[in-house]
Amino acid sequence: MLKTIATTSVCLLLCITLTACKKPAFLEKLNFFKKQPELSINELAFKARQGDLDALKRLQEAAEQNDANAQNRLGVIYADGKGIPRNENLAADRFQKAAELENAEAQANLAALYRNSLVVPRDNAKVIYWAQKAAEHGNPRGQNILGFMYMIGEGVQQDDAKAASWYQKAAEQGFAGGQRNLAFMYLNGKGVPQDDATATYWYQKAANQGDIQAQKSLKMIQEKSKEMSNYNLNTVQQSPPQASSHQPLPKASPSNERNLSPLKNIFDKLKQNSAKMKSAPPGNEEQDYLK
């Protein structure tokens, strides 16, 4: 009996010693099943948009636990159709749940969906409601959408001053759509004093971020400015016409007035083109709900 106990004790001591010195092979194999490091919701969303089904499943599980960010990110994936088939109705459902949890980004996304979607029925009252909540939370996209609604007067009484004010808030946060829209307001003197220089400044800011409409507008401004510079240079270089004592100077016609005042007309074509903006959706027009 004592011999058996002694033998068992020696074996046990030997196993403990070996385990401390070198991990047994069967334990090494268990490392294969070791849990991977936790990923953030944003990291899961990024992987899910690349087609990672495991990441998508984990994101859905987080959403079911009432994680507002997970709900919103899942809504973005459904809205964009990246990683899974596009479904704007499911996107609206996810945005709604996150918005009710006071997620400002989801509130702005929901407002944009009610305004821009071709599937979810347009509802200006809901656009205003959710854009207002997002804007008050400081979300620049919500501020930009709210400014747009005030500018066109849908869902609210038309008010250029309020539109410009909300655009200003979005622009100062670096939101390209807000910068471009604020430039439009300065270009046309809507809600703010007409100021070509300030319009150019904000168009430049938006263009630097890759905003295509702002880039087109800025290019047009630069071309017109170049034309004006060339006109002024030619005017200085040419000697003024000498009036004949026997022939009166010609009266100014509308065309002559335009030629004599190039600065006044530099932005005419741009203003005509930018007037089309009222029919465009707010913010970044491409249907990417992350922007």
Secondary structure, DSSP 8 states (H G I E B T S, - for coil): -HHHHHHHHHHHHHHHHHHHHS--HHHHHHGGG-------HHHHHHHHHTT-HHHHHHHHHHHHTT-HHHHHHHHHHHHHTSSS---HHHHHHHHHHHHHTT-HHHHHHHHHHHHH-SSS---HHHHHHHHHHHHHTT-HHHHHHHHHHHHHTSSS---HHHHHHHHHHHHHTT-HHHHHHHHHHHHHTSSS---HHHHHHHHHHHHHTT-HHHHHHHHHHHHHHHHHHHHHHHHHHS------TTS------HHHHHHH-HHHHTTHHHHHHHGGGGGS-SS--SS-TT-
